[in-house]
Amino acid sequence: DNDGFGGEVSYQRHLGENNRLEVDLGWRDSNDVDAFKLVGLYQWVMPLDGNFNWFVGAGAGIGSFDAGENDGTFALVAGDIGIEYNFDIPLILSLDMRPELGFNDKYSDDLDLDIALGIRYQF
C-alpha cells in the first residue's frame, strides 16, 4: 500500500508499425517503504477509431526497497492493457492497468494491480 507519492517516468520506442518497447522507472515514497523499480514491457498497439488506440503488453522488472530494518531487492513479471489518444500535436493521453506479480516474501510476493493515467510528450 502506498501512503505517499508514487510515480513513473517512461520511455517508448516503436519497433514496428504496431509494436513498441516501453521502459518505466517507478518510485514510491511512503510512510513505511521507499522503493524503486525498473520495468520493461513489449506492447502491441491496435487502432480503435481515428487517433484512439488500445494496447496490450507483457514484460518483467527488478527493484529495490527500504523498509527500515527490512530492505532488499525484488523481481516481477507484468502485464499491461490500456487505451490511448494520440493528439495531432506531440501529446498522448493514456489510461492503463498493469497487473504485477512480485517475487520477494519481504516486499511483494502477490498480485498487485496498478491503474495509471499517462501524459506523454512525443519527440
PyRosetta script that sets phi, psi and omega in degrees:
from pyrosetta import init, pose_from_sequence

init()
pose = pose_from_sequence("DNDGFGGEVSYQRHLGENNRLEVDLGWRDSNDVDAFKLVGLYQWVMPLDGNFNWFVGAGAGIGSFDAGENDGTFALVAGDIGIEYNFDIPLILSLDMRPELGFNDKYSDDLDLDIALGIRYQF")
pose.set_psi(1, 139.0)
pose.set_omega(1, -175.5)
pose.set_phi(2, -106.8)
pose.set_psi(2, 107.9)
pose.set_omega(2, 178.0)
pose.set_phi(3, -90.2)
pose.set_psi(3, -5.8)
pose.set_omega(3, -178.8)
pose.set_phi(4, -118.7)
pose.set_psi(4, -148.2)
pose.set_omega(4, -177.2)
pose.set_phi(5, -93.7)
pose.set_psi(5, 136.3)
pose.set_omega(5, 175.0)
pose.set_phi(6, -131.2)
pose.set_psi(6, 136.7)
pose.set_omega(6, -179.4)
pose.set_phi(7, -156.0)
pose.set_psi(7, 172.2)
pose.set_omega(7, 178.1)
pose.set_phi(8, -141.2)
pose.set_psi(8, 148.6)
pose.set_omega(8, 168.0)
pose.set_phi(9, -111.2)
pose.set_psi(9, 129.8)
pose.set_omega(9, -175.1)
pose.set_phi(10, -126.2)
pose.set_psi(10, 156.1)
pose.set_omega(10, 176.9)
pose.set_phi(11, -132.1)
pose.set_psi(11, 132.2)
pose.set_omega(11, 177.4)
pose.set_phi(12, -119.2)
pose.set_psi(12, 139.3)
pose.set_omega(12, 178.4)
pose.set_phi(13, -132.3)
pose.set_psi(13, 118.4)
pose.set_omega(13, 178.0)
pose.set_phi(14, -69.3)
pose.set_psi(14, 132.2)
pose.set_omega(14, 178.3)
pose.set_phi(15, -103.9)
pose.set_psi(15, -17.7)
pose.set_omega(15, 179.5)
pose.set_phi(16, -165.1)
pose.set_psi(16, -170.3)
pose.set_omega(16, -177.9)
pose.set_phi(17, -65.6)
pose.set_psi(17, -37.1)
pose.set_omega(17, -174.6)
pose.set_phi(18, -124.5)
pose.set_psi(18, 20.9)
pose.set_omega(18, 176.4)
pose.set_phi(19, -144.2)
pose.set_psi(19, 157.3)
pose.set_omega(19, -177.5)
pose.set_phi(20, -156.2)
pose.set_psi(20, 165.6)
pose.set_omega(20, 175.0)
pose.set_phi(21, -109.9)
pose.set_psi(21, 133.7)
pose.set_omega(21, 175.5)
pose.set_phi(22, -122.5)
pose.set_psi(22, 132.1)
pose.set_omega(22, 176.7)
pose.set_phi(23, -120.1)
pose.set_psi(23, 127.9)
pose.set_omega(23, -176.6)
pose.set_phi(24, -122.2)
pose.set_psi(24, 133.7)
pose.set_omega(24, 171.3)
pose.set_phi(25, -111.8)
pose.set_psi(25, 113.5)
pose.set_omega(25, -176.7)
pose.set_phi(26, -115.4)
pose.set_psi(26, 156.3)
pose.set_omega(26, 178.2)
pose.set_phi(27, -144.5)
pose.set_psi(27, 154.6)
pose.set_omega(27, 175.7)
pose.set_phi(28, -136.1)
pose.set_psi(28, 135.3)
pose.set_omega(28, 178.4)
pose.set_phi(29, -130.6)
pose.set_psi(29, 92.8)
pose.set_omega(29, -175.4)
pose.set_phi(30, -117.1)
pose.set_psi(30, -178.0)
pose.set_omega(30, 179.9)
pose.set_phi(31, -66.2)
pose.set_psi(31, -32.2)
pose.set_omega(31, -174.2)
pose.set_phi(32, -108.9)
pose.set_psi(32, -28.3)
pose.set_omega(32, -171.9)
pose.set_phi(33, -139.4)
pose.set_psi(33, 135.2)
pose.set_omega(33, 166.9)
pose.set_phi(34, -112.0)
pose.set_psi(34, 133.1)
pose.set_omega(34, -175.9)
pose.set_phi(35, -152.2)
pose.set_psi(35, 157.9)
pose.set_omega(35, 169.0)
pose.set_phi(36, -139.2)
pose.set_psi(36, 156.6)
pose.set_omega(36, 179.2)
pose.set_phi(37, -147.8)
pose.set_psi(37, 151.2)
pose.set_omega(37, 176.5)
pose.set_phi(38, -121.1)
pose.set_psi(38, 121.2)
pose.set_omega(38, -175.7)
pose.set_phi(39, -125.5)
pose.set_psi(39, 134.9)
pose.set_omega(39, 173.5)
pose.set_phi(40, -113.4)
pose.set_psi(40, 132.0)
pose.set_omega(40, -178.5)
pose.set_phi(41, -128.4)
pose.set_psi(41, 137.2)
pose.set_omega(41, 170.2)
pose.set_phi(42, -98.8)
pose.set_psi(42, 124.5)
pose.set_omega(42, -174.4)
pose.set_phi(43, -122.2)
pose.set_psi(43, 143.0)
pose.set_omega(43, 171.8)
pose.set_phi(44, -105.3)
pose.set_psi(44, 130.5)
pose.set_omega(44, -176.4)
pose.set_phi(45, -114.8)
pose.set_psi(45, 127.7)
pose.set_omega(45, -178.8)
pose.set_phi(46, -125.4)
pose.set_psi(46, 135.3)
pose.set_omega(46, -179.9)
pose.set_phi(47, -72.0)
pose.set_psi(47, 143.7)
pose.set_omega(47, 173.7)
pose.set_phi(48, -103.6)
pose.set_psi(48, -59.9)
pose.set_omega(48, -178.6)
pose.set_phi(49, -162.7)
pose.set_psi(49, 120.0)
pose.set_omega(49, 179.4)
pose.set_phi(50, 60.2)
pose.set_psi(50, -118.2)
pose.set_omega(50, -179.5)
pose.set_phi(51, -90.3)
pose.set_psi(51, 2.0)
pose.set_omega(51, 177.4)
pose.set_phi(52, -85.5)
pose.set_psi(52, 133.1)
pose.set_omega(52, 175.5)
pose.set_phi(53, -130.7)
pose.set_psi(53, 159.3)
pose.set_omega(53, 166.5)
pose.set_phi(54, -123.6)
pose.set_psi(54, 156.3)
pose.set_omega(54, -176.5)
pose.set_phi(55, -144.2)
pose.set_psi(55, 155.5)
pose.set_omega(55, 176.8)
pose.set_phi(56, -142.0)
pose.set_psi(56, 146.6)
pose.set_omega(56, -177.7)
pose.set_phi(57, -158.1)
pose.set_psi(57, 172.7)
pose.set_omega(57, 178.3)
pose.set_phi(58, -146.5)
pose.set_psi(58, 152.9)
pose.set_omega(58, 179.9)
pose.set_phi(59, -175.4)
pose.set_psi(59, -163.1)
pose.set_omega(59, -177.1)
pose.set_phi(60, -150.8)
pose.set_psi(60, 168.3)
pose.set_omega(60, -179.7)
pose.set_phi(61, -161.5)
pose.set_psi(61, 173.6)
pose.set_omega(61, 176.8)
pose.set_phi(62, -134.5)
pose.set_psi(62, 161.8)
pose.set_omega(62, 178.8)
pose.set_phi(63, -163.2)
pose.set_psi(63, 178.4)
pose.set_omega(63, -179.7)
pose.set_phi(64, -138.7)
pose.set_psi(64, 147.0)
pose.set_omega(64, -179.9)
pose.set_phi(65, -139.1)
pose.set_psi(65, 154.4)
pose.set_omega(65, 176.4)
pose.set_phi(66, -134.9)
pose.set_psi(66, 113.5)
pose.set_omega(66, -179.6)
pose.set_phi(67, -125.0)
pose.set_psi(67, 60.2)
pose.set_omega(67, -177.7)
pose.set_phi(68, 73.6)
pose.set_psi(68, -114.8)
pose.set_omega(68, 178.9)
pose.set_phi(69, -83.7)
pose.set_psi(69, -5.1)
pose.set_omega(69, -179.6)
pose.set_phi(70, -111.1)
pose.set_psi(70, 109.3)
pose.set_omega(70, 177.2)
pose.set_phi(71, -142.9)
pose.set_psi(71, 164.4)
pose.set_omega(71, -178.8)
pose.set_phi(72, 166.6)
pose.set_psi(72, -160.3)
pose.set_omega(72, -179.7)
pose.set_phi(73, -120.5)
pose.set_psi(73, 164.6)
pose.set_omega(73, 178.1)
pose.set_phi(74, -149.2)
pose.set_psi(74, 161.6)
pose.set_omega(74, 175.1)
pose.set_phi(75, -123.9)
pose.set_psi(75, 158.5)
pose.set_omega(75, 179.7)
pose.set_phi(76, -152.4)
pose.set_psi(76, 156.3)
pose.set_omega(76, 166.8)
pose.set_phi(77, -115.4)
pose.set_psi(77, 148.7)
pose.set_omega(77, -172.5)
pose.set_phi(78, -141.1)
pose.set_psi(78, 151.4)
pose.set_omega(78, 168.6)
pose.set_phi(79, -116.7)
pose.set_psi(79, 170.9)
pose.set_omega(79, -179.2)
pose.set_phi(80, -156.2)
pose.set_psi(80, 133.7)
pose.set_omega(80, 174.5)
pose.set_phi(81, -145.3)
pose.set_psi(81, 138.3)
pose.set_omega(81, -178.5)
pose.set_phi(82, -172.2)
pose.set_psi(82, -178.4)
pose.set_omega(82, 176.2)
pose.set_phi(83, -125.3)
pose.set_psi(83, 155.9)
pose.set_omega(83, 178.6)
pose.set_phi(84, -147.5)
pose.set_psi(84, 152.9)
pose.set_omega(84, 174.1)
pose.set_phi(85, -120.3)
pose.set_psi(85, 124.7)
pose.set_omega(85, -177.8)
pose.set_phi(86, -101.1)
pose.set_psi(86, 104.9)
pose.set_omega(86, -178.7)
pose.set_phi(87, -70.0)
pose.set_psi(87, 164.4)
pose.set_omega(87, 176.5)
pose.set_phi(88, -73.0)
pose.set_psi(88, -14.7)
pose.set_omega(88, 171.0)
pose.set_phi(89, -95.1)
pose.set_psi(89, 169.0)
pose.set_omega(89, -175.5)
pose.set_phi(90, -75.8)
pose.set_psi(90, 63.8)
pose.set_omega(90, -177.8)
pose.set_phi(91, -141.9)
pose.set_psi(91, 137.2)
pose.set_omega(91, 175.6)
pose.set_phi(92, -126.2)
pose.set_psi(92, 134.0)
pose.set_omega(92, 169.9)
pose.set_phi(93, -109.1)
pose.set_psi(93, 135.4)
pose.set_omega(93, -179.0)
pose.set_phi(94, -139.3)
pose.set_psi(94, 156.3)
pose.set_omega(94, 173.6)
pose.set_phi(95, -134.8)
pose.set_psi(95, 123.3)
pose.set_omega(95, -177.3)
pose.set_phi(96, -143.0)
pose.set_psi(96, 162.7)
pose.set_omega(96, 175.7)
pose.set_phi(97, -122.8)
pose.set_psi(97, 133.1)
pose.set_omega(97, -179.5)
pose.set_phi(98, -126.2)
pose.set_psi(98, 104.6)
pose.set_omega(98, 170.2)
pose.set_phi(99, -76.1)
pose.set_psi(99, 134.0)
pose.set_omega(99, 178.6)
pose.set_phi(100, -128.5)
pose.set_psi(100, 134.2)
pose.set_omega(100, 176.5)
pose.set_phi(101, -110.9)
pose.set_psi(101, 112.9)
pose.set_omega(101, -176.7)
pose.set_phi(102, -91.3)
pose.set_psi(102, 156.6)
pose.set_omega(102, -178.7)
pose.set_phi(103, -128.3)
pose.set_psi(103, 70.1)
pose.set_omega(103, 173.0)
pose.set_phi(104, -160.8)
pose.set_psi(104, 117.8)
pose.set_omega(104, -176.0)
pose.set_phi(105, -63.1)
pose.set_psi(105, -27.3)
pose.set_omega(105, -176.0)
pose.set_phi(106, -87.1)
pose.set_psi(106, -18.5)
pose.set_omega(106, -177.1)
pose.set_phi(107, -122.6)
pose.set_psi(107, -59.8)
pose.set_omega(107, -175.1)
pose.set_phi(108, -146.9)
pose.set_psi(108, 105.9)
pose.set_omega(108, 179.3)
pose.set_phi(109, -128.0)
pose.set_psi(109, 28.3)
pose.set_omega(109, -179.4)
pose.set_phi(110, -142.5)
pose.set_psi(110, -171.4)
pose.set_omega(110, -178.7)
pose.set_phi(111, -89.4)
pose.set_psi(111, 124.1)
pose.set_omega(111, 174.5)
pose.set_phi(112, -113.1)
pose.set_psi(112, 139.5)
pose.set_omega(112, 177.3)
pose.set_phi(113, -115.6)
pose.set_psi(113, 115.9)
pose.set_omega(113, 178.2)
pose.set_phi(114, -109.4)
pose.set_psi(114, 137.5)
pose.set_omega(114, 175.5)
pose.set_phi(115, -115.6)
pose.set_psi(115, 136.4)
pose.set_omega(115, -175.4)
pose.set_phi(116, -138.4)
pose.set_psi(116, 145.3)
pose.set_omega(116, 169.0)
pose.set_phi(117, -103.5)
pose.set_psi(117, 124.7)
pose.set_omega(117, -178.3)
pose.set_phi(118, -113.1)
pose.set_psi(118, 139.8)
pose.set_omega(118, 173.3)
pose.set_phi(119, -125.5)
pose.set_psi(119, 115.1)
pose.set_omega(119, -174.6)
pose.set_phi(120, -124.1)
pose.set_psi(120, 138.0)
pose.set_omega(120, 172.3)
pose.set_phi(121, -94.9)
pose.set_psi(121, 133.0)
pose.set_omega(121, 178.4)
pose.set_phi(122, -97.2)
pose.set_psi(122, 131.1)
pose.set_omega(122, 176.0)
pose.set_phi(123, -87.8)
pose.dump_pdb("model.pdb")
